[in-house]
């Protein structure tokens, strides 16, 4: 049987404690990062304004017959059982929840509790000098560079330093010049310009 000196035993214990501390810190840091990501996604969906093509889930607590998944139609409405059409376009999650609850009370429910969540955002459209111009599903947090990559990348004639964008909620349909690292919004119409040299 081997005998270790006290100094060697002490070094071993200190090393073991350091490794344990680093592993604990690593797990804590990863959990904190996940929580920050969840909070950021929750806050971004709370401030998000709905538009035609968004798929949402409506939950009326304790009333499965009134709950379901709905796509916001071209007029910006969702058709719910009993209460009919509810406006959703250009409204936030909270405003749609309040609108549904207001229509449910007092005729159908005394104190309705309603929850709305986004299941699928409306797609974005990318045109111009990309290899596969068409509509693509929106992913929260994506940049215009990500959108170009999804569309097969730039063509050899593309201007690669900026994009021209028409926002879905802009009634005047003005094109805005944005950098390739700016964030895509649901329903964006992205145009990649052609360079002439």
N, C-alpha and C positions, 0 to 999 in steps of 0.2 A: 504494500500500500504506500502511495506517495504522500509525503508530508510537505506542505507548503508553508513558507514563512509567513509571518503576520503581515508583512508589507505586501506580499503577493496576494494574500487573501483580501486585504483591504482594497487593493487595486481592482480585484475581480468584482467585489461588491459594488464599488463606485461605478465601474464600467456597466455592470448589470442595471444599476439604478438609472444611469444616464440613458441607456438604450430604452428602458421602460418609459422614461419621461418623454423622450423624443417620439416614441410610438403613440403615447397618449396625446401629445400635442398635435401630432399629425392627424389623428382621428378627429380631435376637437376642431381643428382648422378646416377639415373637409366637411364636417357637419355644419359649421358656421357658413362656409361657402354655399352649400346646398340651400340653407335657410335664406341667405341673401338673394340667391337666384329665385327661389319661390316667392319671396316678398316682392322682388322687382317685377316678376311676371304678373303677380296678383295686382300690383299697383298699376302696371301698364294696361291690363285688361279693364281695370276699374275706370280709368280715364279715357279709354277707347270709345269712340262713337261708332255705332253700328251703321252698316250700309247694306244695300241690296246684294244678296248672295251669301251673307254670313249665315252660318248654321249655328243655332243656339239651343241650349237645353233649358227648358222652363220646369221648375219643380215647385208644385204647390204642396206644402207639407201636409201629410195625412190624406191626400187626395190624388191618388195615382191616375184617376180618370181625367184629371185636369192637367196632368203633367205630360211632357213629351218633348220631342225634338222638332224644331221648326226652322225652315229656311226663310229669311226675310225676302219678300218678293220685290218686284221691280218698283212697286209703289211705296216700298219701305214699311210694309205691314206684315204682321204674322196673324194667322187665323187660329184662334183658340176655341176649344169647346165651350159652349154656353154663352160666352161673352163676345164672340165674333172677332172682328179685326182690332188689333192693337198696334198703334204706331211705334216703330222701333228705330227707323232711319234717323241718323244724326242725334241719337240719344245715347246716354251712357247706360251701363248695366244697372246702376241704382235707379235711374229715371224709368227704365223699362219695368223693373220690379215694382216700383211705385204705381206706374200706370196700370199694370195687371191687377195689383191689389185693390186699387181704387175701383176698377170695373167689377171686381168680385164682391165687394161689400156695398151695401148690406144685403142686397137681394139674394146672393148665393151663399156667402160665408160671412160670419160675424167679424172674425179677426184673421183674415188670410195671411199666411206667411209664405212669401214667394222668393225663390232664388233663381237667378238667371246666370248662366255661364256660357262662354264662347266655346263651341266645340271645333269649329272650323272657320277661319277667316276667309273673306272673299279673295279671289286670286288677284295677282298682279299681272300686268301685260308688258311684254318687252318687245320692242320693234327696232328696226334699223339694222345696224351693222353687228349683228350677232348671228351665230351659225344656225340657231333654231328659234326664230322669232315666233312667239305665241303666248298664251296665258299659262301661268304656273301657280301651284298652291303657295300661298303666303306662309312663311315661317317667322315667328316672332323673333325680333332681334337681328334679322338678316340685313346685310349692307347691299348697295348696288353692285359691288364687286361680286358678292355671292350670287346675286340674281343673274349677272352675266355668265358666271361659271355654270349655273343651272341651265342656262340657255345655250350651252355648248362652247362658250368663250367668244372673244371678239373675232371678227373677220380681219383680214389683213389691211382693210381700208378704214378701220374704226378709229375714231378719236377716243383715246383710252383714259383721259384725265378727268372727264366730267360726264354727266348725263343730263338730259332734259326730261323733266317730269311734269305730268299733269296729275294733280292730286284728285282723288275720287270725290272729295267733298267740296271741290272748287267749282262753283256754279258757272263762273266765267271761263273755265278751262284754259287758264293761263299756264304757259310752260315756264317752269322754274329751273334755273341752272344749279345743279348740286354736284358735290364732289363724289367720287366713286366710293368713298368711305362713309357717306351719310347712310342713314337707316331707311329702308324701304317701309312704306305704309301699305296696308291692305287696299287693293283697288288701284294702286299707282299705275299710270301708263308711262312706261319708261321708253325714251327714244335715245338710241345710240347713234350719234351723228357720223357722217362719212367725212374723212379728211381728203383734201384736194391736192396733196403733194406726196 
